[in-house]
Amino acid sequence: MANAKKDSAMSSLLAGTVAGALIKTKLQLQGSVQLPPVDLKTQGIPGLYRGLTPMLTGNAAKAGVRFLTYDSIKARLRDSSGNLTMGRMMLAGLCAGIVEGGLVVAPAEAVKTRLIHDQCMPRQRFGGTADCVRDIFSRGSGVRTLYRGVASVMARQGANSCVRFAAYDSLKQALVARTGRAVSGPEAFALGMCAGIITVYATMPLDVVKTRMQAGAAAEYRGSLHCFASVVSSEGPAALWKGATPRLARLMFSGAIVFAVYEEAMKMMR
C-alpha cells in the first residue's frame, strides 16, 4: 500500500478520505428491515438517494481513519528489511477496521438507518441529517442510540479490513514482484475488485448480524452472539449469507474504486 519511508500519516488520511468520498450513492437497508419501496411519483429521484449525506460523510471519514490506522500500524510491524508477513498485514487490517468501526461507522450508520426508515414513511419526521441527530439526542439516550450494536459493527469492520487489506496487499506484492514496477491505476482497480470479492464471502455472516442489530427489530436480541444463534436456529446457516449478491456488486466496485483512487492520490502527494 503506502511507501513506508515516504508516505506521511496525513497523506494516508487524505488519500483514504478522498477515496472514500467517491463511493456509495444508492443506500439501502439490508437484512431483516422491511421498508416500502421507493415511490418515484411521490418521492422523485431524491428518493433513490435517501440517507446519502450521512453516508457520504461517514464513508469519507471512515476511509480516512481506516487508511491512516492501517498504514500507521503496518509501518510499525515491518521487519528490519521492510517486509511484512501475511499475518501482520491481517493484524494491521483488523486494528484499522476496529478503530473505524468504533469511531465513525457505528454512529454514521445509526443516523443513516433512521433517515432511510423515516423517508420511507407516509409522514416524515426529519428534514435532514441535522434533524435526525437532534431527535436522537433529545430523547436522552443519544450516545447509547448512536452506538447500539457497536460490537457487531466493530467485528464486521475489523473482519472486512483484515481480509480486504491482506488480500489487496498480497496480490499487489505478487504483481510488483513479477513486473518490477509500481501498480498502475487499472491494475489497482482490478486488485481492489478481487479483494472485494474475497471480503464479501469471508465476512457476510458478520454483516448480517450487524445489520439486524442496528435494525428496528434489534430489541429481540440480547447481543450479537444471541442474534447470530437466533438467525442460524430459525432460518438456517444459509441465512448468514443473505444479501451476498447485492453486497458483492457494491464491495467489488467500491473496493476497486477506493484502492485505485487511494494509489493515485498517494502518487500525487508523493
N, C-alpha and C positions, 0 to 999 in steps of 0.2 A: 504494500500500500504506500505509505509515506516513506520518503528518504530519511533514514534515521539521523543523518548528520545535518541535512539542510532544512528540513521542514520544522517550522516552529509550531507551538501549540495554537497560536492564533490562526495560522494557515489551515491547520486541521479543522478548527472550529468554523472558520469562514467557508471553506470548501464544502464541508459537510452541510452547513446551513443552506448554501446556495443550491446544492444538490437536492436537499430535502424539500425545498420550496417549490421545486419544479414537478413534483409528482403528487398524485391523488387529486382528482377533480370531482368524480362522482362518488358520493359517500353513502353507504347503506349499512344498516344493521344486519348482522348475521346471527345464526343460532336460533334460539327459541323465541325471539321477539317477533310478534306478528303485527305488522303495520299495514294499513291500507295502501295500495299502490299510488304512485304519483298521478294526479289528475291534471293533465296539461291544460284542460279547458279552464279550470279554476285557479290552478297554481302557476301555470305558464312554464316557460323554460327555467326560471329560477327554482322551481320545484325539483328539478333534476340535480341541483347543486346545494340541496339543503345541508346545513352543517359545514359548509365549505370554509368559512372564516376561521372557526376554532381549529379545524383540522389542518388547514394550510399553515396557520401559525404554529400549532403544535408539531406538525411534521417537520417544519424548518428547524424549530428549536431542538427536537429530539435527534434529528440527523446531525446537527452541530455538536450536541453533547455526546452522541454516540461515537463520532469520528474522533473528537477530541480525547475522550476517555480511552478509546481503543488504541490510538496512536501513542498516547502517553504511556499506557501500561505496556504496550508492545515494546516500546523503546527501552523500558527498564528490564524486560525479560530476555532481551537478546544476549547471547553468549559473547565471549571476548572477541570472536571473529565476526560478530554482527549477524549471526544466523539465528533463526527462530524455529523451534520444533513445532509439529502439528499440535501437540498438547498445549504448548504455551500460546499458540495462536487462539486455540479454543478457550483457554482461560482468559485471555485478554478480551475476546469477544463476549464471553459470559459476563465479565465485570462491566463492560460497556453497556450491554443490554439491561442489566440490573439497575445501573445508575440512571439511564434514560427512562426506564420504566417508572422508577420511583419519583424522579424529579419532574418529568414532563408528561409522559404518556398517560398515566392514571388520571390526573386532573383534566387534561385536554380531552380525553375520550369520554369522561363523565359529562362534560359540558356538551360535547358533540352528540352524545346519545340522547340527552334531554332535548336538544334543539331539533333533532331529527324526529323524535316522537311527537313533540309539540306541533311541528309544522305539518304533521300528517293528520292532526285532529281537526274537526269541523270548526272549533273556536280556538284560536291560538292565544296563548298567554304571553309569549315573549316576542318583543320587537326585534331582538337580535341577541348577539352573544353577551353584551353587557347586561341586558335584562335578565338573561338566564343566570348569570353569575350572581347578580344581586339577589335574585329569588332564592338561590341555593343558600346564601349566607343569611338572608332574612329569616329563614326557618330555624336558625340557631344551631344547625349541625353542618355548617358549610364544609369544614375540613374533613369531617367524617364522611360526608356525602361524596366529596371530590376523590377521596381515597378508598371508596368502597371497592373491594376486590383487588386491592393493590398487590397482594401476594401473588395472585394469579397473573396479574399484569407483569410484574417483575419476572416471574418464572417464564412467561411467554416471551417477553422481550430478551431475557437472558439467553434462552434457548435459541431464539431467532438469530441473535447476533453471534452467538457461539458457532452455530452451524454456517451462517452466511459468510462471516469474515474468514473462517477457516477454509471453507470451500473456495471462496474467491482468491484468497492469498495463495493457497496451494496450487490452484490452477494457474494463477499468474506467475508464480515462481517457476513452474514447469515450462510455461511458454517462454519466459525470459531466458531460461537456461538453454532452451532449444534454439531460439533465434539470436540470442546475444544482444538484444536491444530492448528498450522500454516498450511497453504495450501501447498500441495506438488507440484512438477513440473507439473505432469499430470493434477492436479486439476486447477492450474493456466492457463494451456493451454486451458482447457475446458471453464473456466470462461472468458478468453480472447476471445475465439471464440464466445461465447454468446454475449459478449459486442460488438463485431464487427458486428454481425447481426443486433442488435438494432440500432447501429450507422448508418449503411447504409441506412436503410429505413427512419430514422428520419432526415437525413441530405442530402439526394440525391439532392433535388432542389438546395441547395447552391452549391453543387459540379458541377452541370450542368451550373449554372450561372458563376461560377469561371472559368471553362474550356473555355466557349465561350468568356469570357472577355480576356483571355490570348491567344486565337487562332488568326489566321490571319484575321478573319472577325470582330475583335473587334471594328474596326473603325465605324461600322454601329450602334453601341450602344453609347448612351450618358452617360451611367453609369450602375451600377449593377441593380438598380431598373428598368431602361428602358429595360435592357436585360431581366430581369425576366418577365416584362409585355409583351415584344415582343414575347418571347417564348410561353407564355400562349395564347396570342391572335392569333398567326399564326399557332401554332402546337397543341394547346390544353394542358390542365393541365397534361395529361399523359406524355408529353414530358419532364417534370421536373424529371421524374424517368427513363429516357433513360439511358441505360448502368448500371442499378442497378444489373443485374445478374453478369456480369464480375467484377464489383466493389465489390459485395458481396463475390465472391470467393477470391478476393485479401484481403479485410479487415478482413474476417473471419480468414484467416491463418496468416496475418500479426499481427492482434490483439492477436491471440493465442500465436504466437512466441514471440512477443515483451514483453508481460506480463510474460510469463514463463521464458524467459531469464532474464528479469529485476529482478524477485523474486529470481532466483538462484544467480545472480550477487550480489544482496544485501546481501544474506545469506553468500556468500563468504567474502564480505568486512566487515561483522559484526564479 
